[in-house]
């Protein structure tokens, strides 16, 4: 469900105190997460 028109879909998590649920969600989504962008050096 997008938070506003034109936004990407997101996953709403109501039970943020459930560590097992959060860990399993991240493990399931890990391969679909974007790679970290490298930081620019000054």
C-alpha positions in Angstrom: 0.0 0.0 0.0 1.6 3.3 -1.1 1.7 6.1 1.5 0.9 8.7 -1.2 0.0 8.8 -4.9 3.0 7.9 -7.0 4.9 6.2 -4.2 6.2 2.7 -4.3 4.4 0.0 -2.4 5.5 -0.6 1.1 5.0 -3.3 3.8 3.1 -2.1 6.9 4.4 -3.7 10.1 2.2 -3.2 13.1 4.0 -5.6 15.5 7.5 -4.0 15.7 8.1 -5.7 19.1 8.1 -9.2 17.5 11.8 -9.8 16.8 11.2 -13.2 15.2 8.7 -11.7 12.7 10.9 -8.8 11.8 14.0 -11.1 11.3 12.0 -13.5 9.1 10.7 -10.7 7.0 14.1 -9.3 6.4 15.5 -12.7 5.6 12.7 -13.3 3.1 13.1 -9.9 1.4 17.0 -9.7 1.5 17.6 -10.8 -2.1 15.2 -8.1 -3.3 16.6 -5.2 -1.3 18.7 -2.7 -3.3 22.5 -2.7 -2.9 24.0 0.0 -0.7 25.3 3.0 -2.6 28.9 3.8 -2.0 29.6 7.0 -0.1 31.5 9.7 -2.0 34.9 10.6 -0.6 35.6 14.3 0.0 
